[in-house]
Amino acid sequence: MFWTLELASYLEDAPWPATKDELIDYAIRSGAPIEVVENLQELEDEGEIYEGIEDIWPDYPSQDDFFFNEDEY
């Protein structure tokens, strides 16, 4: 499983919280690249509910990881 910011961005508007099957369905319906669907299919399916992309990709950068001041823009 290999995530990039571009691939993860296709799940930003996903209906969180969601199960693995719901995320796969969303990715297919939203026209995400096949790599996103393949990454989701590689997740272990234990009936787990994912609260956000951070549950799938723990290294997903948050707003705190970017070094700019939002007030300046």
DRENLUMGU-871492 format. One record per atom (N, C-alpha, C): x negated, y, z negated; residue in three letters. Coordinates in steps of 0.02 Angstrom, whole numbers, padded with zeros to 5 digits, m for minus. Example, Ala and Ser with C-alpha at 12.3 -4.5 7.8 and 13.67 -1.06 7.14 Angstrom:
2
+--------+--------+--------+------+
|     xx |     yy |     zz | code |
+--------+--------+--------+------+
| m00660 | m00284 | m00390 |  ALA |
| m00615 | m00225 | m00390 |  ALA |
| m00660 | m00165 | m00390 |  ALA |
| m00642 | m00112 | m00354 |  SER |
| m00684 | m00053 | m00357 |  SER |
| m00645 |  00002 | m00394 |  SER |
+--------+--------+--------+------+
END
This chain:
73
+--------+--------+--------+------+
|     xx |     yy |     zz | code |
+--------+--------+--------+------+
| m00043 | m00058 |  00000 |  MET |
|  00000 |  00000 |  00000 |  MET |
| m00045 |  00061 |  00000 |  MET |
| m00033 |  00106 |  00046 |  PHE |
| m00074 |  00165 |  00054 |  PHE |
| m00029 |  00226 |  00062 |  PHE |
| m00032 |  00272 |  00014 |  TRP |
|  00009 |  00332 |  00016 |  TRP |
| m00034 |  00393 |  00033 |  TRP |
| m00005 |  00438 |  00070 |  THR |
| m00035 |  00503 |  00083 |  THR |
|  00017 |  00556 |  00065 |  THR |
| m00004 |  00618 |  00061 |  LEU |
|  00045 |  00671 |  00047 |  LEU |
|  00098 |  00674 |  00101 |  LEU |
|  00077 |  00664 |  00163 |  GLU |
|  00125 |  00666 |  00218 |  GLU |
|  00177 |  00611 |  00212 |  GLU |
|  00155 |  00550 |  00197 |  LEU |
|  00202 |  00494 |  00190 |  LEU |
|  00248 |  00505 |  00130 |  LEU |
|  00220 |  00527 |  00074 |  ALA |
|  00259 |  00538 |  00014 |  ALA |
|  00310 |  00594 |  00023 |  ALA |
|  00294 |  00642 |  00066 |  SER |
|  00340 |  00698 |  00077 |  SER |
|  00407 |  00675 |  00106 |  SER |
|  00409 |  00618 |  00139 |  TYR |
|  00471 |  00593 |  00167 |  TYR |
|  00519 |  00570 |  00112 |  TYR |
|  00494 |  00561 |  00051 |  LEU |
|  00537 |  00539 | m00005 |  LEU |
|  00554 |  00595 | m00052 |  LEU |
|  00533 |  00656 | m00037 |  GLU |
|  00546 |  00713 | m00082 |  GLU |
|  00620 |  00723 | m00094 |  GLU |
|  00661 |  00715 | m00043 |  ASP |
|  00733 |  00726 | m00049 |  ASP |
|  00773 |  00662 | m00061 |  ASP |
|  00738 |  00609 | m00079 |  ALA |
|  00772 |  00545 | m00091 |  ALA |
|  00819 |  00552 | m00151 |  ALA |
|  00870 |  00510 | m00153 |  PRO |
|  00919 |  00514 | m00207 |  PRO |
|  00893 |  00484 | m00272 |  PRO |
|  00849 |  00520 | m00307 |  TRP |
|  00820 |  00495 | m00369 |  TRP |
|  00872 |  00500 | m00425 |  TRP |
|  00873 |  00456 | m00473 |  PRO |
|  00839 |  00392 | m00477 |  PRO |
|  00866 |  00342 | m00426 |  PRO |
|  00824 |  00296 | m00406 |  ALA |
|  00844 |  00248 | m00353 |  ALA |
|  00807 |  00182 | m00362 |  ALA |
|  00837 |  00130 | m00335 |  THR |
|  00806 |  00064 | m00335 |  THR |
|  00763 |  00058 | m00272 |  THR |
|  00725 |  00005 | m00269 |  LYS |
|  00683 | m00008 | m00210 |  LYS |
|  00726 | m00012 | m00147 |  LYS |
|  00781 | m00049 | m00150 |  ASP |
|  00824 | m00056 | m00091 |  ASP |
|  00855 |  00011 | m00070 |  ASP |
|  00874 |  00052 | m00118 |  GLU |
|  00903 |  00117 | m00101 |  GLU |
|  00851 |  00162 | m00068 |  GLU |
|  00788 |  00158 | m00092 |  LEU |
|  00736 |  00199 | m00061 |  LEU |
|  00720 |  00176 |  00009 |  LEU |
|  00719 |  00110 |  00020 |  ILE |
|  00707 |  00084 |  00088 |  ILE |
|  00763 |  00106 |  00134 |  ILE |
|  00825 |  00101 |  00111 |  ASP |
|  00882 |  00122 |  00151 |  ASP |
|  00877 |  00197 |  00167 |  ASP |
|  00859 |  00237 |  00118 |  TYR |
|  00852 |  00309 |  00129 |  TYR |
|  00798 |  00323 |  00180 |  TYR |
|  00740 |  00290 |  00173 |  ALA |
|  00684 |  00301 |  00219 |  ALA |
|  00704 |  00284 |  00291 |  ALA |
|  00740 |  00230 |  00300 |  ILE |
|  00762 |  00210 |  00367 |  ILE |
|  00812 |  00261 |  00395 |  ILE |
|  00862 |  00279 |  00355 |  ARG |
|  00913 |  00326 |  00379 |  ARG |
|  00886 |  00396 |  00392 |  ARG |
|  00834 |  00416 |  00355 |  SER |
|  00807 |  00483 |  00364 |  SER |
|  00754 |  00487 |  00419 |  SER |
|  00738 |  00430 |  00449 |  GLY |
|  00690 |  00430 |  00504 |  GLY |
|  00617 |  00434 |  00483 |  GLY |
|  00603 |  00411 |  00422 |  ALA |
|  00534 |  00411 |  00398 |  ALA |
|  00492 |  00362 |  00439 |  ALA |
|  00427 |  00375 |  00444 |  PRO |
|  00384 |  00329 |  00482 |  PRO |
|  00386 |  00258 |  00453 |  PRO |
|  00371 |  00210 |  00494 |  ILE |
|  00373 |  00140 |  00474 |  ILE |
|  00325 |  00127 |  00415 |  ILE |
|  00271 |  00166 |  00410 |  GLU |
|  00224 |  00157 |  00355 |  GLU |
|  00257 |  00169 |  00287 |  GLU |
|  00305 |  00216 |  00283 |  VAL |
|  00341 |  00229 |  00221 |  VAL |
|  00382 |  00168 |  00202 |  VAL |
|  00418 |  00141 |  00251 |  VAL |
|  00461 |  00082 |  00239 |  VAL |
|  00417 |  00023 |  00218 |  VAL |
|  00361 |  00013 |  00251 |  GLU |
|  00316 | m00042 |  00234 |  GLU |
|  00289 | m00034 |  00163 |  GLU |
|  00270 |  00027 |  00144 |  ASN |
|  00245 |  00039 |  00076 |  ASN |
|  00299 |  00023 |  00025 |  ASN |
|  00360 |  00043 |  00039 |  LEU |
|  00415 |  00030 | m00008 |  LEU |
|  00429 | m00045 | m00013 |  LEU |
|  00423 | m00081 |  00043 |  GLN |
|  00435 | m00153 |  00042 |  GLN |
|  00382 | m00190 |  00002 |  GLN |
|  00323 | m00161 | m00004 |  GLU |
|  00269 | m00193 | m00043 |  GLU |
|  00277 | m00184 | m00118 |  GLU |
|  00323 | m00141 | m00140 |  LEU |
|  00335 | m00133 | m00211 |  LEU |
|  00363 | m00197 | m00240 |  LEU |
|  00342 | m00213 | m00302 |  GLU |
|  00370 | m00271 | m00335 |  GLU |
|  00443 | m00256 | m00353 |  GLU |
|  00487 | m00301 | m00335 |  ASP |
|  00558 | m00290 | m00347 |  ASP |
|  00580 | m00326 | m00410 |  ASP |
|  00582 | m00289 | m00465 |  GLU |
|  00604 | m00317 | m00529 |  GLU |
|  00669 | m00283 | m00550 |  GLU |
|  00705 | m00255 | m00503 |  GLY |
|  00766 | m00220 | m00519 |  GLY |
|  00753 | m00153 | m00552 |  GLY |
|  00692 | m00130 | m00545 |  GLU |
|  00671 | m00068 | m00578 |  GLU |
|  00703 | m00007 | m00545 |  GLU |
|  00719 |  00042 | m00586 |  ILE |
|  00746 |  00106 | m00562 |  ILE |
|  00688 |  00155 | m00562 |  ILE |
|  00675 |  00186 | m00505 |  TYR |
|  00621 |  00235 | m00499 |  TYR |
|  00650 |  00304 | m00509 |  TYR |
|  00620 |  00342 | m00554 |  GLU |
|  00644 |  00409 | m00570 |  GLU |
|  00617 |  00463 | m00523 |  GLU |
|  00562 |  00448 | m00489 |  GLY |
|  00532 |  00497 | m00444 |  GLY |
|  00473 |  00466 | m00408 |  GLY |
|  00443 |  00504 | m00363 |  ILE |
|  00387 |  00479 | m00324 |  ILE |
|  00328 |  00461 | m00369 |  ILE |
|  00323 |  00493 | m00428 |  GLU |
|  00269 |  00478 | m00474 |  GLU |
|  00272 |  00406 | m00500 |  GLU |
|  00332 |  00377 | m00502 |  ASP |
|  00338 |  00307 | m00523 |  ASP |
|  00311 |  00259 | m00469 |  ASP |
|  00313 |  00281 | m00407 |  ILE |
|  00289 |  00239 | m00352 |  ILE |
|  00215 |  00252 | m00340 |  ILE |
|  00195 |  00315 | m00341 |  TRP |
|  00126 |  00335 | m00329 |  TRP |
|  00103 |  00378 | m00388 |  TRP |
|  00075 |  00346 | m00440 |  PRO |
|  00056 |  00383 | m00501 |  PRO |
|  00008 |  00441 | m00490 |  PRO |
| m00030 |  00440 | m00436 |  ASP |
| m00078 |  00493 | m00422 |  ASP |
| m00048 |  00550 | m00381 |  ASP |
|  00017 |  00549 | m00370 |  TYR |
|  00050 |  00601 | m00331 |  TYR |
|  00036 |  00669 | m00364 |  TYR |
|  00009 |  00716 | m00326 |  PRO |
| m00008 |  00781 | m00356 |  PRO |
|  00053 |  00821 | m00377 |  PRO |
|  00050 |  00850 | m00435 |  SER |
|  00104 |  00893 | m00459 |  SER |
|  00088 |  00966 | m00444 |  SER |
|  00134 |  01010 | m00459 |  GLN |
|  00122 |  01082 | m00448 |  GLN |
|  00061 |  01105 | m00487 |  GLN |
|  00047 |  01074 | m00545 |  ASP |
| m00010 |  01094 | m00587 |  ASP |
| m00077 |  01078 | m00554 |  ASP |
| m00076 |  01033 | m00505 |  ASP |
| m00138 |  01013 | m00472 |  ASP |
| m00162 |  01063 | m00420 |  ASP |
| m00120 |  01111 | m00402 |  PHE |
| m00139 |  01160 | m00353 |  PHE |
| m00160 |  01224 | m00388 |  PHE |
| m00213 |  01254 | m00364 |  PHE |
| m00242 |  01311 | m00398 |  PHE |
| m00223 |  01377 | m00365 |  PHE |
| m00159 |  01394 | m00368 |  PHE |
| m00138 |  01459 | m00343 |  PHE |
| m00083 |  01485 | m00388 |  PHE |
| m00076 |  01548 | m00389 |  ASN |
| m00027 |  01581 | m00432 |  ASN |
|  00036 |  01594 | m00390 |  ASN |
|  00091 |  01562 | m00407 |  GLU |
|  00153 |  01569 | m00368 |  GLU |
|  00178 |  01641 | m00370 |  GLU |
|  00163 |  01677 | m00424 |  ASP |
|  00188 |  01746 | m00430 |  ASP |
|  00157 |  01792 | m00378 |  ASP |
|  00100 |  01773 | m00349 |  GLU |
|  00067 |  01815 | m00300 |  GLU |
|  00098 |  01808 | m00231 |  GLU |
|  00142 |  01758 | m00221 |  TYR |
|  00170 |  01746 | m00155 |  TYR |
|  00243 |  01758 | m00152 |  TYR |
+--------+--------+--------+------+
END
